[in-house]
Amino acid sequence: MSSQVQKSQCPWGHLHLPSQPQEGLGSRHRVPTTPRTFNALHCRKAPTLILPPPPPLSPVPRGPAVQPGLLPAGSCLGRWQFTLASIGTPGLWKRPRASCGGGGPLDNCKAPGRDMPGGKTPQDRSVHLLRMTSRRSPGPAGIPASTKCGHQASGFLLLRSPGTPCPEQDSRLVSEQFSQAPQKLAFYSWYGSARLFHFRVPPDTVLLRWLLQVTQGSGSTCNNVETTVYFRYGAPPVINPLGTSFANSTSVQPSFLLKMLQGNASVNVSYPAPGDWFVAAHLPPSSHKIEVKDFIPTCAYIFQPDMLVVRVVEMSILEPDVPLPLVLLSQPSYLKVFVPKHTQELRLELQGCVSNGSLGCPVHLTVGSATLPGNFQKVLTCSDPTMACRLLLPSPPWERWLQVTAKSLAGPRVLVTFSAVAALTACRPWTVNLQHPLQSSPNQSSNASTGPPPPSPNTQDLDQSGEAGSGPFCLRSFPVLREDMDVVSVRFRPLDRVSVLVQSDMPSVMQLYLNTGMDSGGSLSISVNINQTVIADNTSVVACVTAGSPFLSFNTSLNCTTAFFQGYPLSLSASSPTANLSIPYPETDNWYLSLQVLCPERPEECVQASVLVDTTLYLVPCLNDCGPYGQCLLLRRHGYLYAGCSCRAGWRGWSCTDNSTAQTVAQQKVATLLLTLSNLVFLAPIAISAQRRLLLEASVYAYTMFFSTFYHACDQPGDAVLCILNYDALQYCDFLGSGVSVWVTVLCMARLKASLKYVLFMLGTLIFAMSLQLDRRAAWNTMGPCLFAIVVMVTMWVYRCGRRRHCYPPSWQRWVFYLLPGFSLAALALTIYTSMMTSENYYYTHSIWHMLLAGSAAFLLPPRDQHTEPWACAQKLTCHYEICKNHRDELYTVT
C-alpha cells in the first residue's frame, strides 16, 4: 500500500470461507469444507489500495495456489483465480500466536518464529487479512475512501507478502457481500422519483459497509449531476428534498444522507442493527419540464449499492445473573444478552476488573446496535478504579438479543481481566381479563370497559426461572386485535372493549404488531381522545408511542425515551381532549402505546382518578388519502410494497398539504376552461371538411374534439373535475384522436385515389390503436405513422410535378395563403409540444397546442374540385343501384 495508508506488500492471496459449526458439540468446532475456485469480479479503482507488481510465486503444499500474474500499480485485484477453503483446512499453514500492537485486529503485528509450509519463516511470508475495517485514507466530505472487491462468494481475503508485519487473523469474523440490480436514477419531483433498495443485515454483524457507485452515459447531454443517497434502518427513509411542510401532527426524524458525484463512495456503520435496511437515491429536483418520451436523447445515470458485512460467528452469551469471565488483550470481546418480554430494566456491570495485576478497568463498552438516522447506542468507558463500572438501561427492547462489545483501552501488551454480569429487572404485567369474543356482545364489551379490570390469574413475571413473579404490578396490558384490511392497511383495536381504562398507579399499554416486514411502507395514524366532561382541570393524560418496548417511567420522567428509542409524546387534558400523531414509514417492530393519568399540581388527587380513553389506531398507505389535490400510489421494489402521494394543482408535500405554490379555485377553473374550450377550434376544420365533402375527415376531427374536451375535464385536480368515462379510457381516446387527425390530414393532402385513401385511413387507425396500447407516451409511436404519411404526400406531389412539368400545387395563392400558414402553425405546435411545456405552464401551452393543431388542419385541407360535382352519379343500373365515381381523382385542378 502507499505510505500514507499502510506499508505492506501484498503480491498474492487466498480466499477462505468459514466452515459451518458442527451441531451437538459443547464448543463450536469447524468442519472443513471442500475447496473450490471461482472468478472474483473486477474491483473498482480507489485511492486506498495500491498494490505493486507481485514477485514470482512459490508453491504452497496441500493447497492450490493462486495463478501467477502481474498486478499493475494503482489497480485492484482484476479477475484473478482464488481458492475457497475452510479456515480450518489443515496443510495451508499453522497459524501461530502473535503479539499485535495497537490493541485492534487491524493493526500490524509480528508473528513468532513457527514452522510454515515450504520451510519459510514468518519473516519470509507473513499473512494479511484484508477486512472492511482496515485503515483507509479519508475521502471527500469525511467519508472514507473505499475499495470495492465484489465477488461471487463471501469470505476472507488473505494477502501474503514477504517480510511484512501482519495483523493476527480473527477466526471469529466472516465477511459477506450482498448486491442488487442497478437502477436508473431520475430527477426528483415526488417520492416515486427516488429509487429504493431493500437489504437485510444478518444478526451479529459488527461492521456494515455500503459501497456506492454512480455511472453516467457518454452522450453530449451528460453532465456531472449530484446524487443524493439516503440510509435508514427499519423502514424506507422519509425525505424532503423540496423543503416542503408536513401535515399537522406528523412526526418526522431528520434524514441521514450523503451527496456524491459520479464515481464511488462508501459509508461505514459499526455494530449495525440486524434486520431491514433501506437505501434511496435520486438526482436533484427536476425542472418540471414535460419531456416527450424518446424524442430527445437524455443522459442515463445508473446507481448501484453493494452491502458488505463483517459478522461474528462465535459470540459469547451473557446469561442473567451469571458472571462471565473475560480476558482482553488486543482483540475485542463480543457478547450478547437476550432481553425477554416484560423487562423493566437491564443492568450491565463489570466486576473484578484487573489490568496486568493492578487495579483499574481500562475497558470501553459499547451496548446496543447502530441505527440510522438516529443512533442510540450506549457507550461506557471504565477508567476510574474507585468507581463501579455499571450501565443501567431502562426499558430495553423486548424479545431480542442485545449486542455488547468490550475493547481494551490499555496498551498492546497489557492484559485486562474482568467478569461481565447482566441483571434483569422483570416487570409484572396486569393483563386485563377478557371475555371470549364469540360469547360477548357489544353491550358486554362496553360494560367490561367501565370498571377497573381485575388482575389476570395467568399473569406471570417473565424471569429466567419462568415462575410467577411477585411484587407490585408495573403496567396494565390491553390485548389488541390486528385486522388486516388491504395492502399496507391495518386496523388496531382493543380486543372485546371500546375504551381503554387509564389510571395513575401504572401505565396502560397497548401493543401494535408492525413486525411483519410489509408494514413499514405505510403511515401509522394514532388518535386518542377523552370526554372532557369527566376529567378535572388539573388532571392530564400523557401518552408515549415507542418501538421495541413501552415507556413505563411516567412518574419520574416525561421524556418519552426508552433505552434505544426516542418516542413520540402526546398529552390530553380538559382543554385539549384530542391528540393526533402520524408517523410516515414506521420501523418494522412491535410498537407500544403507553398512557397514564398525571396530576402535576396535586398528585394526591390522582390516586383514585381513572379516565376512559378512546383510541383510533390505523396503518394506512397514505395520510388522509393524499387529500383532494393528490393521488395515493402504491409503489413496488421487487416484493416490497410502499405508498407515496403524487400531488397536483401546485400542491406539494408528503401528503399534498403544502399550499405555498398551490393554485386557487379560480385558477383551477380558468385552467380547466382553457384546456377544454380550446378544443372548440376544431369546429373550423370540421366545417371546412363538411363543406368540401370530406365527411370522413370531419368525423375524425369531431371525435378528437369530443374526447380531448372531456379528457382534460377529467384530468384536472381539485374541484373542477368532470369525468364521463373511466380516466384511462378518456386518455386513450384523446391520444388516438390526435394521432389519427394528423394521419388523415396529411393523406388527404396527398390526393390519393379514393379506394387507396380509405384503405390507408383504416390501416393507419389500426396501427395507431396498437402502438398506443403498447406505450401511449412514446414519441415515435405517434410520429412514426405521421412521418410515413408525410413521405406518401411528398412522393405524390413529386410525381405530379414530374408528370405536369411544373410545381404542384401550381397556384402561388395556395402556397402563400394556405400551405405556408398551415405548415408554420404545425411546426410551431410541434415545437411547443416537444420543448416548451412544463408543469407550471401546461394549462396555457397545451391549450395553444390544441388551437395550433386545429388551425393547421383547417389551412392544410385540400380544396374541392370546381369542375365537376363531387360524387356525381356516372351510371345508373336497372336494379336502381348507382355507381358513384369521381372522374378527376388523379388530376385535380387546384386554384
N, C-alpha and C positions, 0 to 999 in steps of 0.2 A: 504494500500500500504506500501511498505518499507519506512523506514525513509528517504532514500535518494531521494525519489520521492515525496511523499505526505503522511502525517499522516492522514489516514482515514480508516474507516471500512465500507465495502460495502457488507452486507450479502444478500441482496435480491433486486429485481428491477422490474420495469415495462418498457415496450417498448411502446412509444407513437408516433403515426404518426400525422403530421399536417393535419388539415382539409382543404378542398378546400374553397377558398374565394367565398363569395356569390356575384354574379354579380348584378349590378344595384344599389349598395349602395354607399353612399359617402365615407365611410371608409370600409376597408377590414375586414368584420366580418367573423367569422369562424363558419362553420356548423359542429356540431359533427358527427362523423362517427360511424358506428356500430362496437362495439368491436369484435375482432376475435382473435383466438390463432394460433400460429404457432411454429414450432420447429426451434430454432436457430441452425445454423450449428456449428460444432466444432471450437473452437478458438485455434490458434497455440500458443504455449508457447513462451513467450517473457519476457525479463527482466524488463519490465516497469509496469506490472500489476501482483501483488502478493496479492492474497486475502486469508484471514484466513478462517477457518471453520465458517460458519454462525451460529448464535444462532437460537433457535426456532422462528418461525414466528407467528405473531398475525394477526387476520383477519382485513381486511380493508372494511368498509361499502361501498356498492354500487360500487364495483369494484372487479372483480375476482383477487384474489391474486396469486402470483407465487407459484408453487408447492413447498412444503418444501423439503429440501435436504441439504446435506453437500457438501461443495466445498473445496477440499484439497488445502493446501498451495502450491503455485508455479504453479497452474493450471489456466486455463482461465474459460470461462463460461460453457463449456461442452455442453450438449444437454438439456438445461432447457426449460421449457414451459414459454413463455411470452404471454402477452396480448396486442393486438393492440387496441388503442382507440385514440380518438381525444384529443389534449391538452386541448381543451375547454370543455371536458366532465365533467359535474358537478358531485359532490359527491366523487371524488377521494381525493381531498384536496383543501384547499383555499391557493392560492399562495400569501404569504404576501410580502409586500415591504421589501427589505433587504438593509442594508448598507454593501457594499462589499469593501474589501481592495485591493489595488494593482492596481486599475484602469483598470482591464480587466475582462472579463466574466469568466475567468478560475481560478481566484484567490479565495481563501477561503473567505467566508462571513458568517455572523451570522444573522439569521432571528429574527425579533422581536417576542414577545410573541403574537401569534394569535391562534385561535382555529384550530385544525386539527382533522381528523377523529379518532375516538376511544378515544377522550379525552386526547390525548397526546400533549405535548408541543413540539415546535421545538427542544428543547434540547434533548427530548427523541427520536425524529425521524426526522432527517434532510434529505434534498433532495440533491442528487448529480446528475449533468448532465454530463455524460461522452461523451465528444466530441472529434473530431480528433485533436483539438488544446490543449489538456490537457498536463500537464507537463510530460516530458519524460526524462529519463536519456540518455545521448549521447551514440550512438552506434559506431561501428567501422567506421573509416575514416570520422568522423564527421557527419555521417548520424544518425539521431535519431532512437533509437530502437523502434520497433513497436509492437503493439498487434493487431492481425487481428481477428476480430469478424465478420465473414461472416454471413449473414442472408438472408432470402428469401424476406424480405421487408425492406424498408428503414425507418428510424425514429430515435428518441432519445432513448438512453439507460439510464434510470434513476436508479441510485444506491442509496439506502437509508441505513443509519446506525444510531444507537442511539448515541446521544451525540457528534456528529462531525460537525464542521462548514461546510458549503456548498457554492458553487457558485450560484449566482442568476440565475434562468432559463431565457434564452433569447428566447422568443417565436417567434422571427423573423427568427430564423435559423432552417433549417431542414437538415438532412443528407440522402444521397442516396449512394447506392453501385452498381457498375457495374462490371461484370466479363465476361471473355471469356474462351472458352475451352483451356486447356493447349496444348502446342506443344512440340515436341521432338526437342531438340537443336542439332546442327551439328557444326562440326569444320569448321572454316571459310576458304573458298577458293575464293568465289566471292559473290556478293550481294545476290544471291539466297540462299546462305547458312544461312543468317540471317533470323530469324523468326519474322514476323511483326504482330503487334497488333494495331487495329484501334479503338479508343474510341471517344466519343463526350461528351464534357463538357457542361452542361446546362448553360444558362445565369445566371447572378447574383450570381456566385459562389465566395465565399470568401476564401475557402481552398480546395485544391486538394491534396489528399494523395495517392501515389502509394504504394501498398503492394505487394512485390515481393517474390516469393517462387521458389527455385530451389531444386529439389529432384533427386536422382540418384538411380540406381539399386543396388541390393545387391550382384552381382556377383563378382568373384575374379578379373575381369578386370576393376572394377570401382575404380577410384582414385579421389582425390579431384582436380577438374579442375576449373579454374577461369572462370566465366561467365561475359561477358561484356554486359551491358544494356544501350541503348541509348534512349533519350527522345527528342521529337521535336513537336512544335506546327505548325499546318497548312499543313504539308507535311511529308512524311517519312524522317527519318534522313539520311543525307549524311555522310557515314562512310568511313574510310580508315585505317583499321587495319593493312594492309600490308605496309603502308608508301609509297605508290606509288605516282607518279606525275600525275597531271591532265592535260588535254589538254590545249593548249593556249587559252586565253580569257575566261577560265572557272572560275567563282567566286564561292567559297565555304566558308561557315562560319564554324568555329570550332564546333565540336560536343560536346554536353553535355552528359557525360557518367558516369556510375557507374560500378565498378568492385566488384564482390561478389563471395564468395564460396558457397557451398551448405548450404541451410538454408533460413532464412528470412531476408529481409531488407525493408526499407521504405524510400520514398522521398516525402517531403512536398513542395508544391508550393502555396504561398499565393497570393490571388487575381488572379487566372489564367484567361487567355483569353478564352472566350467561343468559342466552335467550335471543329474542328478536332484536336485530339492529337494522336501521334503515338509513340509506344514503339517497339524497335527492340532489339533482343538479339542473341548472338552467343557464341560459345566456342572459344578457342584460334585458331590461324591459323593452318590449317591441315598440316600433314607431307607429303602430296602429294602421299601417298601410295595408290595404287589401290587395294581395298579390294573386294573380291568376296562376293557378297551378300548372307547372311545366311550361309556362310561356317564356319566362326569363330564367336563365340558369342561376341557381343560388348555390352558395357555399355550404357544404356539409361539415358540421362539427360533430365528431364522434367522441363519446365519453365511455370509459370502461373502468370500473373499480375492481380491484382484487383485494381479498381479505386473507391475510396471513396471521396465524395464531400460533402461539407457543403455550402449551398446556402441560400440566403436571400429571404424570401417570402414577406417581407414588406419593400420596399426600397423607399425612398423619391425621387421625381422627381424634379430636379432643372431646372426651366424654364428660358430661356434667359431674362436678364434684370429684373428679378423678385426676390427680396431678399427673402431668405428662412430662417426664424429664427430657430436656433438650440440650444440645451442645451446638454452639455456633462457632465457626472458625472463619471461613471465607464465603461459604455458600449460605444463602438464606434458608430458613425452615418454613415449609408450607404446611399450614394446619387448616382444619375446617371443623366447625361445630354445627350440629343440627339444632335448629330452633323450633320446637313443637308449637302447636296451636295453643293459644291462651297463655303465652309467655308475657309477663308484665315487664320484666327487667332481666338483662343479661349483664353479668359482671365478669370481666376478664382480669386476671391478676397473675403477675409473675412473682414466684416465691423462691427463696433460697438462691438468689442470683449471685454468682461469684465470677469474677474476671481475673484469670491467672492466679487464683488462690487468694485474692484480696476482695474486700467488699466493693460493691459498686455494680451497676447494671447498665452498661452501655449498649442498650438494645433499642432498636427502632421498630415499633409495632404498627402495622397497617391492618385495619379491620374494615371489612366490607368490600364491595365491588364498585368500580367507577361506572357512572352513567353520564350520558350527555343528553341535554345541555347542562343540567345541574349535577354536581358531584358532591355527595355527602359522605365520602369516606372519612373514617376516624383514624387519626394518626396520634400515636402516643410515643414519646421519647423518654426513656428511663435513663437518667444520668445521675441523679442525686441519690447517694446511698442511704441517706437518712429518711427518705420519703418512700412510701409504698408505691409500687408500680401497678396501678389499678385503673381500669376503664369501665365506666358504667354506661350502659346503653338502654334507655327507656324505650319500650315498645319496639323491640327488634322485629324484623319481618318474619311472619309466621310460616311454618311448614316449608322451610328451605334451608339449604346449607349456607353457612356464613364463613367466608374465607378470611383467614388470618395469616399474615406474613411477618416473620420476625427476622430482622437483619442486625448484624453486629456493627456497632459503631466504634469498636476498638481497632487496633492495628491489624495488619495481615497475619501476624503470628500470635495474636492474643486469643486465648481460649475462653469462651464465655459459657457458663453452665447455669441453668435455671430450670424451674418446673412451671409449666403453664397450667392454670386452673380456670375452669369455666363454671360459673354458678348461675342457675336459672331460678328466677322468682316466678312461680306459677300464679296465674290469675284464676280465681274461682268464678266461673260464669253462672249467672242466674238465667237459665233458659225458660222462656215463657211456655206454660202448658198450653197445648193446642188440642182442640177437638178434631176428630177425623174429618177431612173435607167432605167426604161423601155423606156424613151423618149430621152435618151442620148446615144451617140455613143462614141467609144474610142477617136475619134478626139476631140469631145466636152469635154470629161473629161480631155484630155491633155491640151486643151486651157484654161479650167477653172482653172488649177493649175498654170498658168504662171503669173497671176496678183494677187495683194493682194485682198483677199476676203472681201466683204463688211460686215458690221455687220448684224446679223440676226434680223429681226423685232420681232421675238418671244423670243429673249434673255431676261431673267429676272434675277434679283438678288434674290436668294432664302433666303429672310429674313423671320422672323416669320409672318409678315403680308401677305406675298405672293404677294405683289405688285412689279411691275417692279422696279429694282434698278436704282440708279443714280450714277454718278461719272465716273471716268476713268475705262476702261477695265483692267483686270489683267491677262487674259490668252486668247489664241486663241485655240478654241476647234475644232478638226477634228474628225468627226464621223468615226468609224472603223467598218468594216464588219467582223464578225466572221464566218468562213467557216469550219465546221467540215468535215474532210476528212476520218478519220478512228478512231480506238480506240486509245485514247491518242495522237491524231494527229489533230491539228487545224492550220488553216492559218488565219492570220490577215492582212487586207489591208485597206488603206484609201478608204472610200466609194466614188465612182464616180470621182476619180482622181488618178494620177500616182505618183506625188511627193507631199511632204509637204512643204509649204512655212514657212520659219523661218526668223524672223526679230529680231531686237534688242530692240524694245519697250516693248514686252511682250513675255512670253514663249508660244510656240506651244505645245499643249498637245494632246496625243492620249491615249485613254482608251482601255485596253486589258481585256476582260472579262474572267477571270480564276477562277470564283467563283461557278462552277457547282458541286464541290465536287469530280469530277473524273478527274480533270486536273492536280492535283499535283503529279501524278505518272509518268510524262514525264520530258522533259527538255525544257526550254524556250530558244529559239535561236533568238537573235536580231542582225541584221546587218544594219548599216546606212552608207551611202556613199554620197559624193558630187562630183561635177565636179570641179576638181582642177583648171581649167582654168577660172572659174567665181568667184573665191574667192581671195581676196587680201592676201598678205603675212602676214600682221599684224592683220588679221581677223581670228577668230576661231568660230566654232560652238560647244557649250558644250551641253551635254545631261545628263539626270539623269533618271534612272529607279527605281521606287519606288512602293510599295504596300500600299493600303489603301487610299492614297491621293497623288497628284502630288507635286513635288518640284517647288516652284514658286519664290524663293529668289535668282535668279542668279545675280542680281545687287548688292547684299550685301554680299553674301557668295557663295562659291563653294564646300561646304562640302557635298552636296547631302544628307541632313538629314532632315527628317520631324519630327513631334512631337514624334512619337514612332517607327520610322523605319530608319535604315541606308541603304540608297540607293546605287546604282551602278553607278558611274560616267563614262562618255565617252567624248571623245574630238575629233573633226575633224578640220583639217587645210589643207593648200595647200601642206604641206609636208607629211601629213598622211590623205588622203581623205577618208579612210575607217576605221571603228571601229566595232568590233565584241564583243558580250557578250553572254555567255552561262550560264544558271542558272539551275543546276540539281534540280529536285523536287521543283518547285516554290510553295510558300504557296498559299493556297486557298484564293483568294481575288481578288479584282479589281486592276490590275496593270496599271501603267501610265508611258508613255514615254514623258518626257518634253525636249524641245530643245529651244535654244536661241542663237542669234549671239552676240558675245562679241568682243570688241577691247581693249585689256588690255593696250596697249601703248597709243593709241589715241582714246579715247571714242567718240570724235566728229565725227570721220569718220564712225561710226556705225549708225548714225541717219537715213540714207537712205539705209543702207545695207540690202539686202534680199537675201537669198540663198534657192535654191530648194534642198531638201534632199530626197533621195530615201531610203525607208525603206523596209527591208525584215524581217518579223515577223512570226515565226513558233513556235508551240508546237509540238515536235517530241518525239517518245518513247525513242530513244537513239541518242546521238550526233553522227552525221556522220555515222549512222547505224553501230556503233562499229568498223568501218574501215575494212580493208581486213583481219585482223587477229582476228576478233571477231564475235560473233553472238548475235543479239538483241533478247532477250527472254521476253515474256510477262508473268508476274507472277500474281498470284491472291491470295488474302486473303479474304475469304467469297465473298462479292460482289465488293470489291475494287481491281482495276487493277493497276499495276505499272510495269515498264520495267527495265531490267538490262542487262549488257553486260557480256557474257561468252567468255573469251579470250583463244587463242591457241598459239602454237609455241613459248612459253615463253614470250609472250606479256602480260602486266598487266595494271592495272589502271582502272579508272572509265569508260572510253570509249576505252580501249585497245590501248592506245597511249604511254605507258611507255615501252621502248625498252631496259631497263637496263639488263634484262635477256633474251632478245629475241634471237631466232635463226637466223642466216644469211640465205640468199637464198641458199647458197651452202649446209649448214647443213640441210635445209629442203629437198633438192633434195636427199642428201645422206640418210636421214631417209625414204623418200618415196621409194627409190630403195631397201633399206634393207627390208622393210615390204612387198614389192611386189615380189621381186626376190627370197626371202627366200621360197616362196611357190613353186618354181621350184623343191625343194627337193621331192615333191610329185610325180615327174616323176619316182623315183625309185620304190615305191610301185605300181604305175600304170604299169610299165614294168614287174615287178615280177608277178603281178596278171594276166596280159595278157599271160605271158609265161606259167603259171600254169593253164591256162584255167579258172581263176576266173574272168569272164567277168563282173559280177555284181559289185564285189568289185572294179574292175578297174574303172568302170563308176562312182562310188561314189567318189573315190579319184580324178578323173578328175573334177567332179562337185565342190568338195571342193577347189581344186587348182584354178579353174577359178574364182569363186565368192570371195574367200579370196583375190586374187590378185587385183581385181577391187574394192572391198570394201575398202581396205587400200589405193588404189589410190584415191578414192573419199573422204576418211576420213581425208586427210591431209589439213592443212590450208594454206593460202597464195597462192603462185604461182604454186607449184607442185600439181595440183589437176586435176583429170580426173574422171568424173562420166558418166558411160554409161547407168545407170538406176537411178531411184529415190534412194536417200541415205537410206531411211528406208528399201526399198526392198533389196538393196545390203547387208545391215547389217543382215536382217533376213535370207537371203540365206547363208551368211557366218556362222552364228551360227548354222543353220540347218545342213550344210555340215559337220562342225566339230563334232557335236554330232553323226550324222549317221555314220561317218567314224569310230569312236571308237566302235559303236554298231556292225557294220558288221565285223570289225576285230576280236573282241572277240568271236562273234558267229561262225565265220569261224574257229577259233582255237578249238572250241568245237567239230567239225566234226560231225554235226548232219546229219540226212538223208536229202536229197535234198529238198523233199517236205516240211518238217518241218522247214528247214533252211530258205527257201524263204518266208514261212508264217511269221516267226519271223522277217525277214528283213522288210517286208511290215508293219507289226503291229508296230514294233519299230519306223519306219519312221513316221507313223501317230501319234504315241504318242509324238514324238519329235515335230512335227508340232503343235500339240495342246498346249503342255506345253510352247513352246517358244512364242506362240501367247499370252498366259496369262502373262508371265513375262520372257523375254529372258535373263535377267541378274541374275535371281535367280540360285544359285549354284545347288540346288537339282533338279531343272527341267531338268538339263543335267546329273548330276551324278546319279540320281535315276535309270533311264533306264540302264545306264552303269554298275551300281552295280548289277542289275538283270542279265545282260548278263554275268558278271563275275561269278555269282552264278551258272548259267547254265553251263558255261565252266568247273568250278571246279567239279560240280556234274557229268558231263560226264567223266571227267578224273578219278575221284574216282571210278566210275562204271567200267571203263575199267581196272583200276588197280586191283579191286577185281575179275573181271572175268578172267584176264590173270595171276593173281598171281605174277605180277611184276610191277615195276614202269612204268607209262605212262607219256610222251613218253619214250620209252625204251632206246633210244640211248643217251649216255652221250655226244656225239658230238652235238646233237640237243640242249641239255641243256646248254652246255658251250658256243657254238659259235652263238646260235640264241636266245634261250629263255632268258637267263640271261642278255645279252646285250639289248634285247628288253624291258624287264621289267625295267632295270636300266634307259634307256632313257625315258620310260613312267613315272617313279617315279620322275626323275629329271624335266621333263616337268611339271608335276603336282605341284611340289614344287615351280618352278619359277612362274607359273601362279597364285598360291594362296598366295604367301608370299613375292615375291621379286620385283614385278612390281611397279614402281612409275611413276608419270607423267614426270619426267626427263629422266629416262632410258627406257621408254616404247618402243622406237624405236628399241632398241637393245635387250631387254629381250623378247619382243613379237616376234621378228624375230627368236631368238633362240628357242622360243616355237614352231614356225612353223617347224623348222628343226628337233627338237627332236620328235615332233608328227609324222611327215612323216617318220623319221628314225625308230622309234619304230614299225610302221606298216610294214615297209619292213622287219624287223627282225622277227616279230611275225607271219607273214603269214605262214600257214602250207605248207609243200612240196607236190609235186604232186605224186600220186601213180605210182610206177615204174613198176608194174607187168602187168597192163593192160592199154590199150589206154583209155584215158578218153572219156566218152560219146560214147563208142562203140555201134554199132547197134547190138542189141541182136536178133531181129526178124524182118523179112520183111513180110508185108501183101500184099495180091494180089491187094489191091487197091492202092498200091505203097506208102502207108504211112508207116513210120518207128517208132517203139517204141524204144527210146534210154534209156538205163539203165546202171547204174554203179553197177557191182556185188559186189564191195568191199566198199559200202557206210559206213559200220559199222567197218570193220576190215582193216584199212589201215596199210600198212607196212611202218613204219617210220624209215628212215635211218639217 
